[in-house]
């Protein structure tokens, strides 16, 4: 028996290494899933427990948010609240695009993101920001959110165009 073990020492060592490596790989994957879940939890906590974000989300979801250039940009508090809320959603889209969270974890936010991006006034605000950033040759603050909305076909087909008829009627661009 000992002779057999001595003769096959390399094979036994290789098998134990493979089994150990498989165990380490499983633990590593488990840690990744835990980390992804923690990211999702942090975002959900921010959306639900931050009073200003929750209030802003509710206003948008219930059609109580209106975007007009004069009223919106004249109200720094409202602009800050909307930007803070959209930043959280943008972060969720950023994590998805970088595969830091999976589609399953992202599905927790999908409802809120879809209903936010279906809001005409939010679309107008994002359209205006996108073109303002383009005009100034800077990245758009909410580009990951816009990209996800475009991918999911939640925006008008010509959203990226300055001549988008849906938004031109509001004469939003003034630059």
N, C-alpha and C positions, 0 to 999 in steps of 0.2 A: 504494500500500500504506500509506504514512504517512498519507495523507488518510483512509483507511478507519479506521485506528487512532485518529486524532484525533477522527473523528466518533463513534466507538463507545467512547471512553475510559471513559465512565461504566459502560457495560455490561461492559467488560473488568474494570474495577475491582471491580464488584459480583461478578462471577464469581470473581475471585481472592480476594475477601473471603469468599465462601461456601465455597470450597475450603479456605481457611485456617481458617475457623471450624469446618468439619467435621473437620479434622485436630486442632484444639485440643480439640474435643468428644471425639474418639476417645481422645486422650491422657488427658483428664480421667477418662473412664470406666475406662480401664486403671488409673489411679492409685487409683480407688475400689476396684476389685477387689483390687489389691495390699493396700490398707489392710484390707479385709475379711478377706483371707487372713491378714494379720498378727494381727488380733484372734483369729481361730480358732486360729492357731498358739500364741499366748500362753496361751489357755485350755487347749489340749491339753497344752502343756508343763507348766502348773501341775498338771493332773490326773495326769500321768505321772511328773514328776520330783520333785515335793514328796512326800517319803517318807510323811509323816503323812496327806496327802490320799489317796495311792495305797493305803495300808494301810486307811484308813477305807472307801474305795470298795470294796475287796476284801471287807472284813468284811460290808458291807451286801449286796453282790452274792451272797455265799455264805451268806447267812442267819445270820451270826454276830453280828448286831446286834439287841439286844432293848431295846425302849423300855418302861420302867415309870417312873412318876413318881419313886418313891423312889430307885431305883438310878441312873437317868439324871441327875437333878438333884443327886444326892449325889456325883456323879463329875464335877467341873468339867473335868478333862482330856478325858474322853470327850465331854462336851457341846461343848467348844471345837473338838475335832476334827470332829465331825459338823457343827457350824455352819460351820466353815471349808470343808468339802467341799460342803455345800449352797449356800454363798455363791458358789462357782465355778460351779455348775450354774445358780443363779439369775441370775448375770451373763450366762451364755450365753443364757438365755431373755430377759433384758432386752435384749440386743443384737439378738436376733431380733425382738422386739416393736417395737423402734424402727427396724427395718430397717437397722441398722448392719451386720449380716451377713445374708446371704441364706439361703434354705432349703438350698441346696447346701452352704454352709459349716457350717450348723447340723447337717446330717446326720452330721457327724463325731462329734457329742456325743449324738445321738439315742439310740443303744443304751444308753449309760451312764445317761442321764436316764430312759429308759423303765424299765430294770431297777431303778433307785433308787426311782422313784415307785411301782413295783409292790410294793415291800416293805411289808408290813402295818405294821411298826413305824415306818418312815419316814412312812407315811401318818398313823399315829396321832400322831406328833410334830408333823407339819405341821398336822393338824387342831387339835391342842391349841394350837399357836402362833397359828394363825389366830383362834381364839376368844378366846385370851388378849389378843391385840392388839385385837380388836373390843371386848372388855370394857373395855379401858383406853383406847379411842378413839385408838389409834395405828396407823400402818401396820404390816403384817406384814413381817417381815424377808425372807421368801421368797415374796412375793406373785407375782412373775413366774413362778417355778417352779410355784406352786400354779395360777395361771391357765393355764399351758401344760398341766399335768396335767389340769385340768378340760376344757380344749378337746379334748384327746386322749382323753377319757373313761377315764382311768386310775384315777380315784377313784370311790367309790360315788356314785350319783346325788344323794344328799342330803348330800354332804360339807360343804356350807356351813351346814347346819342343826346347831344345838346338840343336836338330838334324833336325830342320825344313829345309827341302831341299830347299825351296824358298830362304832362307837367307844363308844357308851354302855355296852355290856356290859363294857367295861374300866374304866368309871367314871373316865375321865381328867380331866374337868373338876373342879376343886376351888375354883373362885372364884365 
